[in-house]
Amino acid sequence: MTSPDSEFYVPVERRRELIMHEVTLNGVRATIGGVMNDFATVRQMPNGLGCDFAWATVEHIIENHNGEFNS
């Protein structure tokens, strides 16, 4: 678990903002879940394929890579 004192900690309020973004996983439309978990799950819409990512990674990919996740 990432400590709230860590530079990599993403507060729950920010996580709630992040899950609202449109994202893809391996080029397929996806959703982000797991706001209350230590790690986010990015899951493809049509088939349910999912991958876990650290919340800091989710924030980075949304802000710097147009929400385009790769497994």
RATATA-V598186 format. One record per run of one state. SS is the DSSP state (h for helix, s for strand, l for the rest). FROM is the first residue (numbers start at 0). LEN is the number of residues. If there is no record, write none. Layout:
ss=SS from=FROM len=LEN
ss=SS from=FROM len=LEN
This chain:
ss=l from=0 len=11
ss=h from=11 len=7
ss=l from=18 len=4
ss=s from=22 len=3
ss=l from=25 len=2
ss=s from=27 len=6
ss=l from=33 len=5
ss=s from=38 len=6
ss=l from=44 len=5
ss=s from=49 len=5
ss=h from=54 len=10
ss=l from=64 len=3
ss=s from=67 len=2
ss=l from=69 len=2
